[in-house]
Amino acid sequence: MASSLTNSHSSSQYGSNPVKEGEVRVNEMGSEIVEGYTCKPKDYDPERPIMHYKTLLLLCDDERCGKAGKDDRATHLREILKDMGLNKGENRIKVSRTGCYGACRFRQVCQVTENTQANGNDKNNALWLRNTHKFKDDKWREIFTMLSENRVLVEELDSEVFIPMKVYN
């Protein structure tokens, strides 16, 4: 009997690979996933802490930015992180999709957020990367390595990679 469960993201590529009937899949926290979902754990524990991350990349995946790249960029970046061993552990880098930031002229944008309560580098916190849909895998690997080693991105990457910020009075 088919499940009546639906993924709230089923219309997007995010939910394009939900667990099928009879399939057993485990998420990165080691929990079995509910049929019809891509990551929802079967055994819900409201007291279980979230998985530590050192760096969080907030990748715009809204209407314009999401179409700027021809692939599912967030999933692709997660695969690179898995390959580099940076999807777990104290230097974990997490990629999350976001809605529109209002910076469409710089599409596809990505905000770097460091977990400064743990081992994140505050000099990399709140940096904005532009046109990330044009970054090749080697560029992402370079950025991921720098982040995992707490190197300062603005000291090592070309300035055209960053979105200039202005604070209004």
C-alpha positions as CSV (number, residue, x, y, z in Angstrom):
1,M,0.0,0.0,0.0
2,A,1.4,3.4,-1.0
3,S,2.1,5.9,1.7
4,S,-0.1,9.0,2.0
5,L,2.9,10.9,3.4
6,T,4.1,13.7,1.2
7,N,7.3,15.8,1.4
8,S,6.6,19.5,1.7
9,H,9.3,20.1,-0.8
10,S,8.0,17.5,-3.3
11,S,7.7,20.0,-6.1
12,S,11.4,21.0,-5.8
13,Q,14.5,19.1,-6.6
14,Y,15.0,18.9,-2.8
15,G,12.4,16.3,-2.5
16,S,13.1,14.6,-5.8
17,N,14.5,11.4,-4.1
18,P,12.2,10.5,-1.2
19,V,12.4,7.1,0.4
20,K,10.2,4.7,-1.5
21,E,8.0,1.9,-0.1
22,G,10.0,-1.0,1.2
23,E,13.3,1.0,1.0
24,V,15.4,1.5,4.1
25,R,17.6,4.6,4.1
26,V,19.5,6.3,7.0
27,N,20.2,10.0,7.4
28,E,23.5,11.5,8.5
29,M,22.5,11.3,12.2
30,G,22.1,7.5,11.8
31,S,18.3,7.6,12.0
32,E,16.0,5.6,9.6
33,I,14.1,7.9,7.3
34,V,10.3,7.9,7.0
35,E,8.8,6.7,3.7
36,G,8.0,9.6,1.4
37,Y,10.6,11.9,2.9
38,T,14.2,12.6,2.2
39,C,15.5,13.1,5.7
40,K,12.7,13.0,8.3
41,P,13.7,10.4,11.0
42,K,11.2,7.6,12.0
43,D,12.1,7.9,15.7
44,Y,11.5,11.4,16.7
45,D,13.4,12.5,19.8
46,P,12.6,16.2,20.7
47,E,15.6,16.2,23.1
48,R,18.2,15.0,20.6
49,P,20.7,17.8,19.9
50,I,21.2,18.9,16.3
51,M,24.4,17.7,14.5
52,H,27.3,20.1,15.1
53,Y,28.6,22.1,12.2
54,K,31.6,24.4,11.9
55,T,30.4,26.2,8.9
56,L,27.0,26.7,7.4
57,L,26.6,27.7,3.8
58,L,23.2,29.3,3.0
59,L,22.7,28.9,-0.7
60,C,20.0,30.8,-2.4
61,D,17.8,28.4,-4.3
62,D,14.8,30.6,-5.0
63,E,13.3,31.3,-8.4
64,R,16.2,33.2,-10.2
65,C,19.2,31.9,-8.3
66,G,18.0,28.3,-8.5
67,K,17.7,28.5,-12.2
68,A,21.1,30.2,-12.6
69,G,22.8,26.8,-12.3
70,K,21.6,23.9,-14.4
71,D,22.0,21.4,-11.6
72,D,20.8,20.9,-8.0
73,R,23.7,22.8,-6.6
74,A,23.1,22.1,-2.9
75,T,23.0,18.4,-3.4
76,H,26.1,18.5,-5.6
77,L,28.0,20.5,-2.9
78,R,26.9,18.0,-0.3
79,E,28.4,15.2,-2.4
80,I,31.7,17.1,-2.7
81,L,31.7,17.5,1.1
82,K,31.1,13.8,1.6
83,D,33.9,13.0,-0.7
84,M,36.2,15.3,1.3
85,G,35.1,13.9,4.6
86,L,33.7,17.3,5.7
87,N,30.1,16.2,6.1
88,K,30.8,15.0,9.6
89,G,33.0,15.7,12.6
90,E,34.3,18.9,14.2
91,N,35.0,20.6,10.8
92,R,31.6,19.7,9.3
93,I,30.4,22.1,6.7
94,K,26.6,22.1,6.2
95,V,24.8,23.4,3.1
96,S,21.3,24.6,3.4
97,R,19.0,26.1,0.7
98,T,17.3,29.4,1.3
99,G,14.7,31.6,-0.3
100,C,15.5,34.9,-1.9
101,Y,18.0,37.3,-0.4
102,G,17.1,40.1,-2.8
103,A,20.6,40.0,-4.3
104,C,19.6,38.5,-7.6
105,R,22.0,40.6,-9.6
106,F,24.8,38.5,-7.9
107,R,23.1,35.2,-8.5
108,Q,23.6,32.5,-7.3
109,V,24.5,33.8,-3.9
110,C,25.8,32.0,-0.8
111,Q,26.3,33.3,2.7
112,V,29.0,31.8,4.8
113,T,28.1,31.5,8.5
114,E,30.6,30.3,11.0
115,N,29.7,28.6,14.3
116,T,31.7,31.0,16.4
117,Q,30.3,29.3,19.6
118,A,32.4,26.3,18.7
119,N,35.3,26.2,16.4
120,G,34.2,28.6,13.6
121,N,36.4,31.5,12.4
122,D,34.7,34.8,13.1
123,K,36.7,36.4,10.2
124,N,34.7,34.2,7.7
125,N,31.4,34.9,9.4
126,A,28.7,36.7,7.3
127,L,30.6,36.7,4.1
128,W,28.6,36.7,0.9
129,L,29.8,34.9,-2.2
130,R,28.5,35.8,-5.7
131,N,27.8,33.9,-8.9
132,T,28.5,30.6,-7.1
133,H,26.7,28.7,-9.9
134,K,29.8,29.5,-12.0
135,F,32.2,27.9,-9.5
136,K,33.8,24.7,-10.7
137,D,34.2,21.8,-8.4
138,D,37.9,22.6,-7.9
139,K,36.9,26.1,-6.6
140,W,34.4,24.6,-4.2
141,R,37.0,22.1,-2.9
142,E,39.5,25.0,-2.4
143,I,36.9,27.0,-0.5
144,F,35.9,24.0,1.6
145,T,39.5,23.3,2.5
146,M,40.1,26.9,3.5
147,L,37.0,26.9,5.7
148,S,37.9,23.5,7.3
149,E,41.4,24.9,8.1
150,N,40.0,28.2,9.5
151,R,41.9,30.2,6.8
152,V,40.5,33.6,6.1
153,L,38.7,33.6,2.8
154,V,39.0,37.4,2.1
155,E,42.8,37.1,2.4
156,E,43.0,34.2,0.0
157,L,40.3,34.6,-2.6
158,D,40.0,37.2,-5.3
159,S,37.8,40.2,-4.2
160,E,35.4,39.6,-7.2
161,V,34.1,36.4,-5.4
162,F,32.6,38.5,-2.6
163,I,29.5,40.7,-2.6
164,P,30.3,44.2,-1.3
165,M,28.3,45.1,1.8
166,K,27.0,48.6,2.8
167,V,25.7,49.5,6.1
168,Y,23.0,52.2,6.0
169,N,22.7,54.8,8.7
